[in-house]
């Protein structure tokens, strides 16, 4: 069993090597509970693992876009299993990325940006919650 002082030194070393932000992002990404929302690795969006196949969750995401008046500009496949839906809601650009985790769960990440450098976490959270709350 490690003593408290050795544990503290090891934690400080880990934080200095990885960086506090990277460590927090890794901890959030490690969770697979569908109720846990995490900050995306780039730090600008929000993500969640939702129940449902990739096809079902993509259909729910499109339905949410219609309901929230997000005009879909394009949908595309990004490779490595990722799909992307892009749209506009007024001045905000909304991007929804989806990736199958298992046959019964899908990772969903949402980013909303206004202008060149202003990100709107509130819009991203509302879109993500709406996708998670809607069931076809």
C-alpha positions in Angstrom: 0.0 0.0 0.0 1.4 3.4 -0.9 1.6 6.1 1.7 -0.2 9.4 1.3 3.0 11.3 0.5 4.1 8.9 -2.3 0.5 8.9 -3.7 0.6 12.7 -3.8 3.9 12.8 -5.6 2.7 10.3 -8.1 -0.5 12.3 -8.7 1.5 15.5 -9.2 3.8 13.7 -11.6 0.9 12.4 -13.6 -0.8 15.8 -13.8 2.4 17.5 -14.9 3.0 14.9 -17.6 -0.5 14.6 -18.9 -1.8 18.1 -18.0 -4.8 18.7 -15.8 -7.1 19.4 -18.8 -6.2 16.2 -20.6 -6.6 14.1 -17.5 -10.1 15.5 -16.9 -11.1 14.9 -20.5 -9.8 11.3 -20.3 -11.8 10.7 -17.1 -15.0 12.1 -18.7 -14.5 10.0 -21.8 -13.9 6.8 -19.8 -17.5 6.8 -18.6 -20.0 4.8 -20.6 -23.0 5.6 -18.5 -25.7 7.1 -20.8 -26.5 9.7 -18.2 -23.0 11.3 -18.0 -22.4 14.3 -20.2 -18.8 15.0 -21.0 -16.8 17.7 -22.7 -15.5 16.7 -26.1 -11.8 16.2 -26.5 -11.4 19.5 -28.4 -13.1 21.2 -25.5 -15.8 23.0 -27.5 -18.7 20.6 -27.5 -20.6 18.2 -25.3 -21.1 14.4 -25.7 -23.0 11.6 -24.3 -23.5 7.9 -24.9 -27.1 7.2 -25.7 -29.1 4.0 -26.0 -30.0 2.9 -29.5 -28.3 1.8 -32.7 -26.4 4.3 -34.8 -29.3 4.3 -37.3 -31.9 4.9 -34.7 -30.0 7.7 -32.9 -29.2 9.3 -36.3 -32.9 9.3 -37.1 -33.7 10.8 -33.7 -31.0 13.5 -34.2 -32.5 14.4 -37.6 -36.0 14.6 -36.0 -34.6 16.9 -33.2 -33.0 19.1 -35.9 -36.4 19.5 -37.5 -38.2 20.2 -34.2 -35.5 22.7 -33.1 -35.5 24.4 -36.5 -31.9 23.5 -37.3 -31.7 23.5 -41.1 -29.6 20.6 -42.2 -26.9 21.6 -44.6 -25.2 18.2 -45.0 -24.7 14.8 -43.6 -21.6 12.8 -44.2 -19.5 9.9 -43.1 -16.2 10.9 -41.5 -14.5 7.5 -41.4 -13.6 5.4 -38.4 -17.3 4.8 -37.9 -18.2 8.5 -37.3 -21.2 10.2 -39.0 -21.7 13.9 -39.0 -24.8 16.1 -39.4 -24.3 19.8 -40.0 -26.9 22.5 -39.8 -27.7 26.1 -39.0 -30.0 27.5 -36.3 -30.1 31.3 -37.0 -26.5 32.5 -36.7 -25.3 29.3 -35.0 -23.6 26.4 -36.8 -24.6 23.1 -35.2 -22.5 20.0 -35.7 -23.7 16.6 -34.5 -21.2 13.7 -34.6 -22.4 10.1 -34.0 -20.4 6.9 -33.6 -21.6 3.4 -32.8 -20.3 2.2 -29.4 -22.1 -1.2 -29.3 -25.0 -2.6 -31.2 -27.3 -0.9 -28.6 -25.5 2.3 -27.8 -24.2 5.3 -29.8 -21.8 8.1 -28.9 -23.2 11.6 -29.7 -21.1 14.8 -29.7 -22.7 18.2 -30.3 -20.9 21.5 -31.0 -22.7 24.8 -31.6 -20.6 27.8 -32.8 -21.7 31.4 -33.4 -19.2 33.3 -35.5 -15.5 32.4 -35.8 -14.6 31.8 -32.2 -17.7 31.9 -30.0 -19.0 28.5 -28.9 -22.5 28.2 -27.4 -22.6 25.3 -24.9 -26.2 26.0 -24.0 -27.4 25.2 -27.6 -25.2 22.1 -27.7 -26.6 21.0 -24.3 -30.3 21.5 -25.5 -29.7 19.6 -28.7 -27.9 16.7 -26.9 -30.7 16.5 -24.3 -33.4 16.5 -26.9 -31.7 13.7 -28.8 -31.3 11.7 -25.6 -34.9 12.4 -24.5 -36.6 11.6 -27.8 -37.7 8.1 -28.7 -39.2 7.1 -32.0 
